[in-house]
Amino acid sequence: MLAYEVLPRDEPLDLEAAFERYRNQIGAMVQEAMGTRVESETDAEKVLGYAGEARRLFKKIETSRKELTEPARRLVASVNDKAKVFTEKLKEVETILIQKVEEWKCALRLKAVEEEAEREELSEVFGDAAPLPFETAPSTLRGKGVTSYEKEEWAYAIVDLNLVPREYLMVDETKIQRQIKNGVRHIPGIKMSVSQKTVLRTR
């Protein structure tokens, strides 16, 4: 059996010492695992005992890690919560102001469309004339310390799933796994197979 120790909780917080002490010990466990041969039921049970030791040591190191990082985690969470109160307000300010710029641009576009329609009506009555320029929103705007530019963002909505090509469809793997777990053994178009896997349960 491989012996191991867990960092005592009353030891001074020295991260190098806290984890470096495991280096040789775990290295030896790796070497032993690599060199172990299983040729009988006794060997298999002995090896599984080693695997159980490795898992128990893993859990204890994880417990130590979480205990060491818990104060920092709480501090980070507290700082994030405090900062979020203000950063969300600033995001709201940015959203409101950008929306106002978008509304101004939209109003200019509508005005341009109306003027173009009016120009076409006048040309039918008075004939073609030199086009009069109308105001349009620039694609780039520069404010104090900031520049905005136009960017196309396309969106889509499914109107008829039956017409969507197969290459754009995705199988719901989570749902299939859930069905298999619930005992389903046949789904049209899907081949199922089973294999055996050794599972370790420590006690």
N, C-alpha and C positions, 0 to 999 in steps of 0.2 A: 504494500500500500504506500502511496505517496503522501508524505506529511505536508501540511501547509499551515500557515499562520495568517490571521487577519489583523490589520492595523488596529492596535488598541485605541479606544476613543479618547483617552486622556493624554495621548502623545501630542507634543507640539505640532502645529500645522506646518509640515515641511513636505511639500508636494514631491520633491525629488526622492526624499527618503520614503515617503508613503507608498510610492509605486515602484521605485527602483528595487526595493527589497524583494519584489516578486520576479524580477528578471531571470535570475539563475534558476529559481525554483520552477517557473513555468517553462523555461527553456529545457530543463531536464524532463518535464512532463511531455513536451513535444517530442523530444528525442526518444523517450520510452514508447510513446504512442507509435512513432514511425517504425521502431524496431520490433514491436510486438507482433507475434504471429498467432493466428487463431487456427488450431488444428483439432480442437475437440470442444465438447460442451463445457468442460471445465475451463478451458482457455477463454471461451466466449463469455462465460460468466465473470471471470476475472477481469477481462478487458472492459466489460460493461461497468464493473465496479470502479475502474479507473476513470471511465467516462463520467460516472456519477460524481466522483471527486472533483473532476474538472468543472462540472456544472455547478456544484455547490460553491467552489471557490469563485467561479464567475459571479454567482449571485451575491456573495459576500463583498466582492470588490465593487460590484454595482451599487450595493447598499452604502458602502463607504463613499463612493463617488457622489451619490445623491446627497448624502449627509453633508459632505464638504461643499457642494455647490448650492445647497438649499438657501443659505443666506444671500448669496449673490443672485439667485433666481428671484427671490422675493424683492430684492432691491431693484432689479431690472423691471419686474412687473409693476412695482410701485411708480418708478420713474416713467415708464411707458403710459400708465394710467393718467398721471399728472400732465404729461406732455400732450396726450391725446385730446384733452379738454380744449387746448389752445390750437393744436394743429388742425383739428376738425373745423374750428371756427375760421381759420385761415383758408382752408380748402373751400369753405362756403363762400367766403369773400371772393376768392378767385373765380369760382363757378358763377356767381352773380354778375361779376364784371364782364367776364367773357360772354355770358349770355346777352348782356346789353350790347356788346359789340356785334354779336351775331344778329340780334334784332335790327340793328342799324344797317348791316349789310343786306339783310333780307328785304328791308324796306326799300333800299336802293335798287335791288334786283326787280322788285315788283314795279317800282316807278319806271325802270328802264323798259320793262315789258309793256307797260301802259303807253309810254311815249312811242315805242316802236309801232304799236297797233294804231295809235293816233296818226303817226306819220304815214302809214300805209293807206289809211282812209283819205288823208289829204292828197296823197299822190294820185289816187283814183280820180279826184275832182280836179286838181290843178296840174296834174302831170308831175313827172319826176323833177325833183329839185335837189340842190346840194343838201346832203344829210346834215342835220344839226347834231352836234355832239351832246351826249347826255352823261350825267355823272354816274360813275361806277365805283364800287369799293375796291381799293387796291388789294392785291393778293398778299402784299407784305406791309405790315405796320410796325413802326418803331416807337416805343415809348421809352421812358427813362429807365435804362438798364435792362430793357427787355425787347425782344423782337417776336412778332407773330407771323405765321405764314399759313397758307391754305394747304390742307391735306385731305385727300379723298378717303373716306371711310365707307366701304361698302357693307351692306347688311343683307341678309336673306331671310326668307320665310318659306317653309314647305307648303305648297298649295296642293300637290297631288303626289303622295309618296309612291304610288304605283308607277309613276313616270320617271322617278329618280333612278339613274343608272346604278347597277349593283356595286360598282367600284366606290361609290360614295356612301354605301351603307356599312354599318358596323355591327358585329355580333355582340350581344350583351353577355360577356363571359361571366360576370358576377351572377346573373340570373341562371345561367346554365349550371354553374358550380353549385348554386343553392338547390336547383332541381335534383342534381346528382346526389347531394347530401340528403335530400328528402326521399331518396329511393328510386327516382326516375332512372330507367336504364335504356330508354330509347327515345330519341328526338329525331324526327325526319331530317336527313341531310347531315347528321352529325354521327361520327364513329366514336364510340366510347371504348376505352381499354382500362384494365386494372393492373396494378403492380403491387408487390409487397414491399413495405418499408419498415425497417426497425426503428421503433420510437422509444426514446428513453424517458422514464418517469422516475424522478427521485423521490425519496421518502425520508 
